[in-house]
Amino acid sequence: MELRTLGGTGLRVSPVGFGASPLGNVFGDVPRDVARATVRRALDLGINFFDTSPYYGGTVSESVLGDCLRFSGVPRDSFVVATKCGRYKEGFDFSATRVTRSIDESLARLGLDYVDILHCHDIEFTSLDQIVNETIPALQKIKESGKARFIGITGLPLSIFTYVLDRVPPGSVDLVLSYCHYGINDTALVDLLPYLKSKGVGVISASPLAMGLLTDNGPPEWHPAPEELKDSSRSL
């Protein structure tokens, strides 16, 4: 599988990444042997980018992904791991104190000395000014410590990215992760790409199937789409 350079990070990643939320049993129970075999198969196919979060399964996803990567026996420099901070089973907390503690907890669960990417997770659910003035500076200190190589922000509304990037020093944010805005039903992310490029920020496009909306089974009950749209997708 070809590898692509992710923004200005220098990271070379597979164009298809492994979203590890299912390893947290978010969509149903995943036995450990199945999880290990799935990660091993992904690596064999050339996928080297793995994305997780302490929120997925209430920390289970991070722990299981860490186990799977260790079980695979591949060298640390052969895969890229992104995790997140600020969103937890207990709720949102983007304070400097919490995100600083969060990375240590994530590294322990993953069994790693560092993560390649540390994202602020779904920042639209807090004050964006807190992200600008408190969270991003705290993550910069984490980056300087070597516990995370690059810093990113994630969320659904595209407007959150411009708000933050226009207010932080250049280079403070290396990446954005946008989901549900680059698929057959929504291509709004395309219009934002020139702006992100001008800021020197890399882009990760997540959930091309719109969180299940574009799958045969249809979206889960918690999906934010209007009921009429969810019903029509299930009937396709």
C-alpha positions in Angstrom: 0.0 0.0 0.0 1.3 3.4 -0.9 2.2 5.8 2.0 1.3 9.5 2.0 3.0 12.3 4.0 0.6 13.7 6.6 0.6 17.5 6.3 3.9 18.9 7.4 4.6 16.3 10.0 6.8 14.1 7.9 4.7 11.1 9.0 4.2 8.6 6.2 0.9 7.0 6.7 -1.4 4.6 4.7 -4.2 6.4 3.0 -6.7 4.1 4.9 -6.3 4.1 8.6 -7.6 1.8 11.3 -10.2 3.4 13.5 -10.0 1.5 16.8 -13.2 2.5 18.5 -14.7 -1.0 17.7 -11.9 -2.5 19.8 -13.6 -0.7 22.8 -16.7 -2.8 22.1 -18.5 0.4 21.0 -20.4 -1.5 18.3 -20.6 -4.9 20.0 -18.3 -7.3 21.8 -15.0 -8.0 20.1 -13.2 -11.0 21.5 -9.5 -10.5 22.1 -8.4 -13.1 19.6 -10.5 -11.4 16.9 -9.1 -8.0 17.8 -5.5 -9.3 17.6 -6.2 -11.0 14.3 -7.8 -7.9 12.9 -4.9 -5.6 13.8 -2.5 -8.2 12.5 -4.4 -8.4 9.2 -4.4 -4.6 8.9 -0.7 -4.5 9.3 -0.2 -7.3 6.8 -2.3 -5.3 4.3 0.0 -2.2 4.7 -2.2 -0.2 7.1 0.1 1.6 9.5 -2.1 4.3 11.0 -4.2 3.5 14.1 -6.6 6.0 15.8 -8.0 5.6 19.3 -9.2 7.6 22.3 -9.7 7.2 26.0 -13.4 7.9 25.3 -13.8 4.8 23.1 -15.2 2.1 25.4 -14.2 4.0 28.5 -10.5 3.4 27.9 -11.0 -0.1 26.6 -10.0 0.7 23.0 -6.6 2.1 24.0 -5.8 -0.9 26.2 -6.9 -3.5 23.5 -5.1 -1.6 20.7 -1.9 -1.6 22.8 -2.2 -5.3 23.4 -2.8 -6.0 19.7 0.2 -4.0 18.6 2.4 -5.7 21.2 1.1 -9.1 20.1 1.8 -8.3 16.5 5.5 -8.0 17.3 6.1 -5.3 14.7 8.7 -2.5 15.4 7.5 0.7 17.0 8.7 2.8 14.0 6.5 0.8 11.6 3.2 2.1 12.8 1.7 5.5 13.7 -0.7 5.9 16.7 -3.0 8.8 17.3 -5.0 9.1 20.5 -7.0 11.9 22.0 -7.7 13.9 25.2 -10.4 16.0 26.6 -13.3 13.6 26.1 -13.9 10.8 28.6 -16.6 8.4 29.7 -17.2 10.7 32.6 -17.6 13.8 30.3 -15.5 16.6 28.8 -12.5 18.2 30.5 -10.0 20.2 28.4 -8.2 21.8 31.4 -4.4 21.8 31.3 -4.3 19.7 34.4 -6.6 17.0 33.0 -5.0 16.7 29.5 -1.5 16.6 31.0 -2.6 13.7 33.2 -4.5 12.1 30.3 -1.5 11.5 28.1 0.3 9.6 30.8 -2.8 7.4 31.3 -3.0 6.8 27.6 0.6 5.9 27.2 0.3 3.4 30.1 -2.8 1.8 28.5 -1.2 1.7 25.0 2.2 0.4 26.4 4.0 3.1 24.5 6.6 5.7 25.4 5.0 8.3 23.0 2.1 8.7 20.6 2.6 10.1 17.2 -0.5 12.4 17.4 -2.4 13.7 20.3 -5.8 15.3 19.4 -8.1 17.5 21.4 -11.3 15.3 21.1 -14.5 17.0 19.8 -13.7 20.5 20.9 -17.1 21.9 19.9 -18.4 20.7 23.3 -16.4 23.2 25.3 -15.3 26.8 25.1 -13.1 27.2 22.0 -11.4 30.0 23.8 -10.3 27.5 26.5 -8.9 25.3 23.7 -7.0 28.3 22.4 -5.7 29.8 25.7 -5.3 26.7 27.9 -5.5 23.3 26.1 -3.3 23.9 23.1 -0.5 25.5 25.2 -0.7 22.5 27.5 -0.4 20.1 24.6 2.6 22.1 23.3 4.3 21.3 26.6 3.4 17.6 26.1 4.9 17.8 22.6 8.1 19.4 24.0 8.3 16.6 26.6 8.4 14.0 23.8 5.2 12.2 24.9 3.4 13.3 21.7 5.1 14.1 18.4 2.3 16.2 16.9 -0.8 18.0 18.0 -4.3 17.9 16.5 -7.9 19.0 17.0 -11.0 17.1 16.1 -14.7 17.8 15.8 -17.8 17.8 13.6 -18.5 21.5 12.7 -15.9 22.8 10.3 -16.1 26.3 11.7 -14.3 25.1 14.9 -11.1 24.6 12.9 -10.9 28.1 11.5 -11.8 29.6 14.9 -8.9 27.9 16.6 -6.3 28.1 13.9 -6.9 31.9 13.5 -6.2 32.4 17.2 -3.2 30.2 18.0 0.4 30.9 17.0 1.5 29.3 13.7 2.6 25.7 14.1 0.7 25.2 17.3 -1.6 22.8 15.7 -0.2 20.2 13.2 -3.4 18.4 12.2 -7.1 18.4 12.1 -9.4 15.4 12.1 -12.7 16.1 10.4 -15.4 13.4 10.2 -18.5 13.0 8.0 -17.6 15.8 5.7 -16.0 13.9 2.9 -18.3 11.2 1.6 -20.9 10.7 -1.1 -23.5 12.6 1.0 -21.3 15.5 2.1 -18.1 17.0 0.6 -18.0 20.3 2.6 -14.4 19.5 3.7 -13.2 20.1 0.2 -14.0 23.9 0.5 -11.8 24.1 3.6 -8.7 22.4 2.2 -7.1 25.6 0.7 -7.4 27.3 4.1 -5.9 24.4 5.9 -3.1 24.2 3.4 -2.4 27.9 3.9 -2.0 27.2 7.7 0.3 24.3 7.1 -2.1 22.0 8.8 -2.5 18.3 7.7 -6.0 16.8 7.3 -7.4 13.4 8.4 -10.8 12.7 7.0 -12.7 10.2 9.2 -16.0 8.3 9.0 -16.5 8.4 5.2 -19.6 6.2 5.8 -21.1 9.0 8.0 -21.0 7.1 11.2 -23.0 4.2 9.7 -25.5 6.3 7.8 -24.2 4.9 4.5 -23.9 1.3 5.5 -26.2 -1.6 4.8 -27.2 -1.8 8.4 -28.0 1.9 8.7 -26.9 4.2 11.5 -27.1 3.4 15.2 -29.9 4.9 17.4 -27.6 7.6 18.7 -26.8 9.0 15.3 -27.5 12.7 15.1 -29.1 12.6 11.6 -32.8 13.5 11.4 -35.1 10.4 11.9 -36.4 10.8 8.3 -32.9 10.5 6.9 -32.0 7.6 9.1 -35.1 5.7 8.1 -34.5 6.3 4.4 -30.9 5.1 4.7 -32.1 1.8 6.3 -34.5 1.2 3.4 -31.8 1.6 0.7 
